[in-house]
């Protein structure tokens, strides 16, 4: 054994808190074994073995095989069967099991240990030839596909041909004779693709299967899934080798998957599906459309009662909703897996709220039960049931939400069109793990087979995408790229809508309505507000967005971008006139026309946020952004000259071109913008300050409490802020004197370049508040232009693991984070009560919010639709900090 490591654990040697080593599945199988549940015995090969497999050049680490052989002997003793025996063979399943659940992403092989001779032993020991042959053909199929790369669809084609010959619909209707034929054809297919006969040594089969599971950790679909769900690549997967129990031995057998609560709605009711005379893969792969778990009470009343009791026990034991796999063999129930169930945002919230009320968990624990990013699912429109629309079919409501898009039948096409910005619905007979890249880019998924626990349903729910499954009315023709429903034909490219809450498939695009956010949503986020210490504001540039932010629970505006107000069509001529001015007087005359517009803007936003602070950033971008594009202007001038256009118009355009050339900068984002503009043309900031204070005075007269925060952007030196603060204060005093109204206001700055962060102690002497502009701070720290980096090379940095995260999505802790820490300490060394927030895109990212909490910021600010996400993420940060300090 290398480094005295233990690579193989029997189920009775593990426990629930060993997920890092045994993976989620292995740890839970161990836990269920140790609390006395009917779990078939087995062993787990650790995640460390997987990681060392790659370290050793895709070879097993020294000592692992010896431990495996020893574990198999113990397993044989426990179950009274022998691996590969010709009389009473032990068969095993080989399954992956990473620390974090990755449904369907990695490989599974069932019935391992069957050979031409041991299958005779299985026939003898079970007295059931049909069952034994069915197990063997399943094993050859799975082993060939998973371990040796024999194309899955070629096995399926052979199976379909034999079913057609026998004139049967389902696998379990095939005769013994047909199964013999299938086995011969399967072995021939295996030989054709591998150049070898199907292996007849069970131990060789096992080693190849374990290699396949280790290899599936780095399969394309697993990598895509981890990337989408932000699961680290270095965890590795465990391998679980477990004695087989059989749900396909006859009508007193079966298999199923169930959740202790409804994963779509959170309703406290057993929810799932099962099949009689089937193996587990038949349910999750959608090969046969299963029956609802409630009907098991009629088919097997004693089993249902026992299963319901165990389900409740597991939920209480784990204190969370469980996703459970089970098999019934000859009237005996076996538990094959339990894990915390994946669920929609609505279900997650309801389960968390209900479990607090049931006394199972605390409010603090409830905060950690919902992924903040999942809340997005609840904030977007649903199908308007009062609208007129044509329902063409109804399937199972597998994952709620409404989506529309053009029909595509191939995952590669879904990915390509999704990346091109098109909305698509992926339509498949059933999805497989290899379709993951298409699911990521599609708006939703529709399948003609499979149930509520099929691959498509589970993965879509985890992604928060709508899914309608088991819609048997649609007949898919992949060759013609169309599906039919009765006489109706829907071709690739036609638009459909799906409603994952009702299972409806609708022709065309359907109107939607805004969701209602009361009930569990309001109660849950109310608890978040009680727990969090970090304030949450919103970025809003108009009264409508400000009101939306307030509706979503924002306690103020953290960023109002005044440049957006300059771009409106009726204002642009005055903005351009201001830019073209040659004298201060001409510039002030143009600004006088803009002042009423600005005052009206500020009045509306401050009024919408009555009683809450509104941080207004003075003009930030360079002036050339408000002028026509140079190339377009040149084309216009050339065209006018060539066609004998109006000479006055040509002169006017040429003057504009001259100004465009004057303002041209090689790197405008590091050029004449922000406070540099305010210092060069102080009359611009003077107009904006006056507009703010006149709006405040007007509101004050109306009895409305307005709390403006005037923000000076892109400061690099305390003297810049001192210069512009002095002007702002003078204008405030002038407005108070002119209107006879006293009002409160503050003046602060954005910290968005490294020098500002490093000299924050000096800058704080002239600032009432700081707000981190992390978009620019990230650009100036990394030396990246965001648009160029994300469009050209940043993805390569992420793919090659040069950077762990996109720094424009999640704050870079070692670079940008350290500058923020320096700024917070420096600023508060000068002013202990200095208000500090963040208003870049990072303000709505849960990981970045945790960083902000740790740094001791007062608030984060984000887009209105991200306010609920930020409220929950801030509460989670507080709970995590409290748990770490225990």
N, C-alpha and C positions, 0 to 999 in steps of 0.2 A: 504494500500500500504506500502511495506517494505521500510524503509529509505527514504520515500518520492520519491521513484523512479517511473518513468513513464515507463511502460512496453509495452504499445500498442500505436502506432502512426497511424492515418489515413494518406493516401498517401499525402493529401494536407498539412499535418503538417510537412513533412520532406523535405530534400533537398539533393543535390548531395554530399556535404561534410560531411554527417552523416554516412559514410560507417562503421565506427567502431561500431556504435550503431544499424544501420538498415541493415547492410550487403550491399554488392554491388547491388544486385537486388532491395532491398527495397529502397535504396537511389536513384537509377536511376528511379524507378517507380514514386517516389515522385517528382523528378526533371521533368520528362516528363509530369506529371500531372500539375505541376505548370507553365510549359511553354505553356500549352494549347493544348497538343496533345491528341488524342482520346484513353485514357487509361481507361479500365474498373475500377471502383472504388474498393478500398480495404483498408486493414490495414496491418501493420507490427508489429510482436511481436519481441522485441529486442534481440540482442545477449546477453545482460545482463541477460535476463530471462532464456536463455539457460544455461548460466554458473551457475546461481543460482538454476536452476532445478537439476543440479548435486550436488551442495552444500547441498540442502535440501533432498538428498537421492532419486533423481529421482521423485521429486514432484514439482508441479508448485509453484513458490514463492507466498507468501500471497499478495492478491490484484490483481494478474494478471487476474484471471477468471472474476472478476467483471469488469475490464477494457475491457476485450474481449467482454462480453455481451453488454456493452454500445456501443462499436465500431460496433458490428453487427447491433444494432438497427439503428445507423446512416447510415450504409451501406444499410439497407433495405429501409430507407427513400429516399436515393439518387436514388436507382434503381427501386423503386416501386414494389418490390417483397418481399415475406416474407420467411425466412429460414424455410424449412420443410413444407411449406404451401401445402394444398391439391388442391388448385385451380391454383395458379401461383407461384410456388416455386422458391426461390433464391438458386441457386447452386453456390458453390465456388470451387476454386482450392486452394490447400495447397502446397506451395513450400518452399524449403530451400533457403537460400541466405546468404552465408558467405561473409566476407569482401573481400576475394580474390576468384576469379572465380574458381570453382572446377567442370567442366562440367560433369554431369551425376553421380557424386560421392555420392550425397545425395538424399534424397527421395522426390518424388512428388506424390500427389494424386489429380486427377481431378474428377469433377462431384459430389463432396461431398454434401450431403444433400438429396440424393435420397433414398426413402424407398418404400415399396410396395404401400403405399397410395400416396406419393408425385409424384411418377412416373406417376400416373393417372392424377395428376394436370399438369405435363409437357406435357403429351399427349394432354390434353384439351387446354392448352395455346398455343401450337405450331401447333395443328392439324396435328401431324406427329408422328404416333405410332412407326414406324420403328426407327426414330431418338431417341425417348425417351428410348426405350428398349435398343438400342445400347449404349446410355450413361450409363444406369443402369448396363449393363453387364461389361462395361469398369470399372465402379466404384467398383463393387464387386471384380473384378480381382485385381485392383490396391490397394484397401484397404486391401484385404486379404493378398496380397503379402507383402506390405510395413508395414502395421500396426500390422498384426497378424501372420506373418511368414508362411502363406500358400505357399507351393512351387510354384513359378512362372511357372515352366515347366508343372505342372499338369493342370493349367488353359489352357496353350498353347496346350496341348495334346487334351483336351476336344474340344477346338476351331477347331483344325485341323480335328478332327473326324466329327464335324458338317459340316465343309466346304466340306469334302469328301462326306458325305451323300447327301448334297445339290448340289454336283458337281460344286462348285464355287471356284475361285482362291483367291479372296480377301474378307476381312471382310465385306466391304460395299455392297457386293452382297447377303448377307444372308437375307432370308425372315423373316417376322414378326413371323411366326410359328417357324422357326429355332431359332430365338432370345428368344422366350418364353422357348423353350427346354433348350437353353444355360443357361438362368437365373436359371432354376430349378437345373440344374447340377452344376452350380457354387455355389449355396447356399448349396447344399448337400456336396460339397467338403469343403466349409467353415466350416460347422457343423462337418464334419469328423475330421478336424484338430484342431478345437478350442473347440469342445464340446458344442458350443453355436449356437443359430440361429444368422443369420446376423443382426446386430443392427438396430433397427427401430426408434431410437431417433437421429435426426440429430446432436443435440448438443453433445451427447455422441460420435458420429462419429468424430466430429471436435476435441474434446479433445484427443481422441486416435490418430488421425492423427498428431496433434501437438507434442504429445509425440514421435511418430514415427520419425518425422523430427528431433527433438532434439536428439533422440537416434541414428539417422544415422550419426551425427557428429562423433561419436566414432565407426562407423562400420569399419570392417577390410579394406574395399576398400578405405574409406575416409582417414584412417590412413596411408595406403600405398601411396596414392596420395600426402598427405601433406608431408610425409617424402621425397618422390622423388622431390617434388617442394619446399622443405624447407619452408613450411608454418607452423607457430606456432600452437601448439595444444590447446592453452588456449584462442583462439579468440571466439569460439562458433559460432553457426549459428543463424541467424534471421529466422523467419517464416513469409511468406507472404500469407495472406488469401485474395483472390481476386474474385470478382464476375465473374462467368463463361460467356464467350462468345463462340459460337459454330461454328466450321468450318465444322461440319458433319451433317448439316441440309438439304443438298441437293446440287445441282450443282451451286447454286449462293453463295456457301460457300467454304471456304478453309483455309489452314494454311500453314505457311512457315517460313523458317529461311534464313536470308540473311546478307551478309557482305557488308559494303559500298565500300570495295576494295577487290581484290582477296587475300585471306589469304595465298595462296601458293606462289604467285609471287609478290604481291603488286600492280598489275595493277589497275589503277584508273577506275574501272568499277564495277557496281553493280553485286554481285556474290552470288548466293544462290539457294535455291530449294523450291518447294511448292507442295502441293497436293490439288486437288479439293475434296470436301466432305470428310474431314479427321480432326482428332484432332492432336494437336502439337506433341504428343508422337509418332505418326505414322511416322513423318519425322525423328526425331532425333534417334529413336530406330531402324530405318531401316526396319520396318514392310512391307512397300511398297517402291519400288524404286521411288523417287520423280522426278519431272520435273525441268529443269533449270529455274531460275527466269525470264530469258528473254522471255520465252513463256507466262508468265502471261500477257504480253502486248497484246497478241492475245486473251487470254481467258477472261480477265477482264481489258480492256484498261484504264478505268477511275481509277480503283483501283491501277493499276500499276503506273500511272502518279502521283497519290496522294502519294503512297508509296515511289516512287523515290524522290519526293520533300521532304518528311519527313526525309528520309535517309540522304539527303544532309544537311538538317537543323541540324540533330543530330550530324553529323560529324563535322560541323562547331561549334556547341555548345560545344561539348566535346573536340574538337581539336585533335581528334584521330579516327582511324578506328573503326567503331562500328559493333557489332554482334547483330542483331535485330531479335526478334521473333514477328510474327504478326498472326492475325486471321481475316478472312473475314466472317461475319455473315449476311446472306441475303443481300449481296451487300454493307455492311458497313465495313470499315477497322478499326481494333482495334490494338493498339500497346501493346504487352504483356511484352516486355523486351528490354532493350538495355544495352550493356556493351562493354568495350574495347575488341576488337576481338583478340583471340589468333591467332598467325601467325607464319610462319616459319621464320628462320633467314633472308633468302633472301627477304621475303616480308617485314619483320620489317625494314630492312635497306632501301629498296626502298621507303616504305611509309614515313620513317623519312626524307629521302633526298628530296622526292617530296614535302612533306609538308613544308619544309624549303623554297624550291623554290616557292611554292604557297603563301608564306607569312603567313601560319597558325601558325607556331611555329618557335622558334629561334634555332640556332645551339646548344646552351646549352640544350634546351629542347629536341632536337633530340637525344642528348647523352643518355638520360634516357629512350628512347623508345626501346632500344635493350638490351636484356639480354646478358651480355658478354659471358656466357657459351653457348648460342645459336650459337655463331659464329663458334663453332666446326663443325656445319652442313655444312658450306661453305668451309671448309678446307680439306675435305676428298673426295676421288675419286667418280666419277659418272660413269654410264655405258657407255662403248665405243660404240657409235652407228655404228662405222665402223667394229666392230667385227662380226663374224658369230655366230648367236645363234638362237635357236628355240623358237619363241613366241608361246605359247600354248593357250593363252587367253588374252583379254584386258578388264580391268575394268576402273573405274574412278580414275584419278591421284589425290588421296586425300591428300597425304603428300609427298613431294619430297625427293629424295635421292635414292641410290641404296643399296640393301641388299641381301645377300644370306644366306641360311641355310637349315637344314633338316626340313621337314614338321612335325609339331605337331598340334593336333586338340584340345588339352585341355590346359587351362591356367595353371593348376597345373603342367602338364608335361613341359610346356614352362619354368616355374619358376625353376623346379628342374634341367632341362638340362642346362638352362642358368647359374645357380649357379655353375654347374659342368664345366663351361667354353666352352660349346658347342654353336655353332651358330644355332639358330632355327628361322623359320618363323611360326608365329601363324596363322593358317587357321581356320576360323569360318564362319558359315552362317552369323552371325552378332555378334559383341561383346556386352557385357553388362558391367555395372560398376563393376560387380563381377569378371571380367577378368583382372582387373587392374594389379594384381601381375604378371600375365603372360606377359602382354604388356611391363612391366618394363624390364623384362629379355630377351624378344625376340628382334631379329634384326629388324624385321618389321612385319606388319600384312596384311593379305589378307582376304577379306570377299566376300561372294557371293551375299549378299544383302546390302542395305543401300547406302546412297549417300555421297556427299561431306561434309555434315554437320551431318552425323551420329556420334554415339559415338566413333567408331573406328577412324574416320577421325579427329575429334576434339582433342581427347586425343593424338593420334600419332603426330599431328602437334605440340601440346604443348610440347611433349617430344623430338621433333626433329627426330622422327623415320619415315622411309618410310612406306606408306600405300597405298594399292590399294583396293578400295571398290566397291561394287555393281557389282562384276564380275560374272554375271549371268550364264556365260558359264560353270562355274565349279559346278559340282553336288557333294555335300559332303555326305559321308556315315560315320557317327560317329561310327556305330556298327562295320563296317569292318576296320575303321581307314584308309580311302582312299578318294580321290576325282577323279572324271572322267571329262574329257573334250572330248566329242565325244567318239571316240574309245580308247583314251589314258587314262591309269590309273596311278595315282600318289599315292604311298603308304606313310604311316607315315615312316619317316626316309629318304625318297628320297630327293634329293637336288633340290631346285628351287631358282630362283632369281626374285626379283620384282623391278620395276622401278617406284617409286612414282611420278616421273615427267611426265611420259607418260601413266601410267596405265598398262604397259606390264607385263605379267607373263611369265617367261622364264624357260625352263627346264634346270637344272644344274646350275653350277657357271659361271658367265659371266665376261669377262675382264672389267676393269675399267680404267678411265683416270683421271688425276689430274684436279681439277677445275681451271677456269680462275678467277683471283681476281682483275679485273679492274672495270671500271664503277662505280656503286653506292658504291661498297665495298671500292675502293680506295679513292673516294671522302669523304665518311663518316669517314673512319679512318684518313684521312688527317685533317678533322675538329677536331677529337679527339687529334691528335698531336698538333694542335694549342692551344687547351684548357688545356691539362694536364701539370702539372709541374713536375711530377715524370718521370724519365727516365725509359726506358724499354730495358733490355738486355736479352740475351738468355744463357742457359746452353748448351754447345756444346763441344764434345770431339774429333771431327775430322773435317777436312775441309768441307766435304759434309754437315754436320749438321750446321756448321758455315755459309755456303752459304745459306742454307735454312732459317736460322734465319735472315740473312740480307734481303733475298727476302720478308720475312714477316714483315720487318720494325724494326728489332732489331738494337739498336745503340751501339753495343758492345757485348762482351761475359762476363757474370758475373761469370761464373764458368766453368773451364776446369779441368776435373778430370784426373790427370796423371796416376792413377792406372789402368784405363781402357786400357791404352796403354801398360802396362806391361803384360797384359793377352794374347796378341796375340801369336800364336803358335811358330813363329820363335824367339820370345824374351824370352819366358818362361824358356828355358834352362839356359840362362844367368842370369835371375832373380833368379832361384833356385841356381845356382852356387854362386851368390852373397850372398844369404842367408846362404849357407853351408860353406862359407869361415870362416877360423879360425883366419886369420890375416887381418889387414888393407890392406896390399899389395894384398892379394888374392881377397879381396872384390873390391878394386880399379881396379884390372885387369878385373874382371867380369863386373864392371860398365863401363869400357872403351868400351866394346862391345855394351852396351845399349845406350851410349851417341849419336852415329849417328842416331839411330832410334828415340830417343827423339827429337833431333834437327830437323829431317825431319818432325815430327809431329807438332812441334811448328811453323816451317816455314810455313806449309800449312795453319794452323789456322790463324796465324797472317796475312798472305797474303790475305786470304779470307775476313778478317775483316779490310782491309787497311783503315787507318785513324780513326779507332775506337779502344777503349781500349779492351784488352783481359786479363782477370784475370785468372792466372794459379795457381791452388792449388797444392802445392808440395805433395808428397806421403802421403796418409792419413791412409789407413787400416793397421791392424797388418800384420806382415810378414807371419804368418801361412796360410793366405788366398791364398798365391801363391804356397803352397806346397800341395801334395796329401792328400786326406782325410785319417785320421788315421786308421779307420776301414777297408777301402779298401786296404790300405798298409799292414795291418796285415794279411788280407786274402791272398794277393799276396805272402807274405813271407812264410806263412804256407803252401800254395800250392806248392811253389818252394821246400821247405824242404821235403814235403811228396812225391814229384815226382822226387827227386834227381836232382833238378835244378842246374844251373851253380853256383858254390860257390862264384865267384867274384860278380855275380849279387846279390846273397843273401847278401853279405857283404855291397854292395852299398845300397841295400834297407834298411838294418839294420841301416846303418849310417844315412840314410834319416829319418828312424823312430825315431832314437835318437834325431835328430834335431827337428822333429815334437813334441816330448815329451818335449824338452827343451822350445820350444816356446808356448806350451799349456798354456792357461789362462782360469781361471774359468769364467771370464766375459771380453772377449776380447774387447768389445765396450768401456769399461772403463779402458782398459789396455795399453799395449805397442804399441801405434799407434800415428799418427799425429806428432806433433813437438817433442814428447818424443822419437820417432824413430829417428828423425833428430838430436837430441842431443846425443843419444847413438851411432849412426852411422852417424856422420856429413858428411862423404864422399858421402852418398846417395843424400842428398839435394845439396851438392856441385856439383855433376854430373848434377842434374836437372837444377840448376841455370846456369851452364856453357852452357848446351844445349839451354836454353832459350836465353841467351845473344849472343851466336854464331849465332842463327837463326835471331836475330834482326840485328846483324851486317851485315849478308849476305843480308837481305832485304834492309837495309839502302843503301848498295852499289848499289843495283838494283834500287834505287830511290823510294822504297815503304815505306810509313810511317807506322811503327810498334809501337804500344803503349802497352808494356807489363806491367802487374801488378803482382808481385810475391806475392803469398798468403801463409802464414804460418798457417797450421791448428791446431786446438785444444789447443790453448794457454790458460794457466790458470794464468800465472804470467808474469809481464813485463820483468823479467830477461831472460825467455825463448826467448822472441821475440828479446831482445837486443842481445843475443848470436847468434841467427840465422840470424838476420839482418846484423850483422857485417860480417859474412861469405859471405852473398849474395853480399854486397857492394864490398867487396874485390875481389870477382870473376868478378863482372861487370867491375871493374877497370882493372883487368888483361886482360879481353877480349878486352876492348877498346884499351889497350896498344898493345896487340898482333895483332889486326886487323887494327889499325890506324883509327878506326871509332868511332865517338862520338854518343851516343844515350841516350834517356831519358827512365827512368823506375821508378816504385814506388814499395815499399815493405809495405805490410800490413798484416792483420790477420783476421781470422774468429772469431767471437764471438759466441761460441756454447756451453759454459758451464756457469752456474750461476756465478762462481767466476770471470770469465772474464768480465761479464756484470757489476758486482758490483765494479770491480777495473778498469773500462774502462778509468778513468781519468789518471791513471798511465800508462796503456798499450798504450794509445794514444801518449805518449811522444816518443815512438819508432815506431809508425805506421803512414803511409801515408794515409791509408784507413782502414775501417772496413767493413766486410761483415757478416751479420748474417746467420749462418748455422742453420736454425730453426728446421730442422729434429732432430739434436742432442740436440739443446737447449730445445726442447720439451721433448725429452727422459730424459735428465738429470734433467729437472725441475719437471716432473711428477714422475720420477723413473719408467717409463714404458720402456720396450723393445718394439719397434714398432712392430716387427714381431710377438712377443708373444702376445702382447696386442690385436692387430687387429685380430689375429687368435683365441684367447681364450676368452677374457672377455670384450673387449671394446664395442662390440655390445650390451651387457647387460647393460652397463653403459648408452648407448644412449637410449635403449628401456625403461629403468627405469627412464629416465630423470635425472640421477645423473650428467651427462654431457650433455650440450645442443648440442654441436657439436663435431665431431671427431677432437681432437686437432692436428692430423697429416694432416688434410685437411684444417682447418681454425685456424688461430692463436688464442690461448687462451688469451683473452685480460687481464684477471685479474692476470694471472701468468706469462706466457711467455711475454705477451705484456708489463707488468710493468718492467720486467727485460730489455727488449729492450729500454724502455723509460729511465731507469737509465743509460744504456750504451750510448745512444745518448747524453743525458745531460752531462754525465761524460766525454765522448770523446771530445765533442765540448767545454767543459770548459777548456780543455788543448789546443785544436786546433780548433778554431771557424770555420775554413773552411774544417774540416775533411770530406772526402768523405765517405758516409755510404750507403750501399745497403743491399740487401737480396738475397740469392741464393738457399734457400731450396725449396721444392715442393710448399710451400705457395706462392711463387712468382707468380704463375699463378692462384691463387684463388682470385676472386673478393672481397670477404669480407676482406681477409688478406691484399689485396692491399690497401683497404680503411684505414686499420690500419696503414700501412706503410706511406701513405700520411699524416695521422694525426700526426705521429711521426716525420715528417720532413725528411724522408730518401731521398737520391738523386736518387736511382734507385731500381727497382726490376729486378730479373732475373728468367727466367722460361724455360721450354722446348720450342724448336722452334715453335711447333704447337700452343703453348699457347701465343705466342707473340702478335697476334692481340687481343686476349682476354684481355691481360694485358694492351694494349694501350687504349682500350675502358674503362676498369675498372678504370684506372688512371684518365681518363678524367671525368668519372662519380664522382669519389672522389672529384675532383676539383669543379665540378658543385654543388655537395651536400654541400660542405663546404661554397661555395659562397652563396647558398640559405639559409643556416642556419645562416649566419652572417647578413642577411638582417633584 
